[in-house]
Amino acid sequence: MPRRKYGKLRKVVEVPNKEKCSRCRSGKYCPIPGHLGNKIVSSKNWKGPENTSKRVGKK
């Protein structure tokens, strides 16, 4: 088998459809624009206190 002189050969990959994208189907973030996994929407509301006071340091 001949050696590759200038590095590895790169395989051309086609962009998957929205329905067949494995990252979107698994619920992960998808870097492809227009896919469902590309939108980051928080499903939780902030449940912390309305106002916080700063602690007074002991001296």
C-alpha positions in Angstrom: 0.0 0.0 0.0 1.5 3.4 -1.0 2.2 6.0 1.6 0.3 9.2 1.6 2.8 12.0 1.0 0.7 15.1 1.8 -1.5 14.0 4.7 -4.8 12.2 5.0 -7.5 12.1 2.4 -10.6 13.9 3.4 -14.0 12.4 2.9 -16.8 14.7 1.7 -19.9 14.4 4.0 -23.3 15.5 2.9 -25.5 17.5 5.3 -28.3 15.3 6.7 -32.0 16.1 6.5 -33.8 17.5 9.5 -35.6 14.2 10.0 -32.6 12.0 9.7 -30.1 14.1 11.7 -28.9 11.9 14.6 -28.0 14.8 16.9 -31.4 16.4 16.5 -33.2 13.1 17.1 -31.2 12.4 20.3 -32.0 15.8 21.7 -28.4 17.2 21.6 -27.1 20.5 20.2 -26.8 20.5 16.4 -24.4 22.9 14.8 -26.2 22.9 11.4 -28.3 26.0 11.0 -32.0 25.4 10.4 -32.2 22.1 12.4 -34.3 21.7 15.5 -31.2 21.0 17.6 -29.7 24.4 16.7 -32.3 26.4 18.7 -31.3 26.6 22.4 -34.4 27.2 24.5 -34.4 27.0 28.2 -37.2 24.9 29.7 -36.8 26.2 33.3 -37.8 29.5 34.8 -35.6 31.2 37.4 -36.7 30.2 40.8 -34.2 32.2 42.9 -35.0 35.0 45.3 -36.3 38.3 43.9 -33.6 40.4 45.6 -30.4 39.4 47.3 -28.5 41.4 50.0 -24.8 41.5 50.2 -23.1 39.9 53.2 -21.5 42.1 55.7 -17.9 41.1 56.4 -16.7 40.5 59.9 -13.9 42.7 61.1 
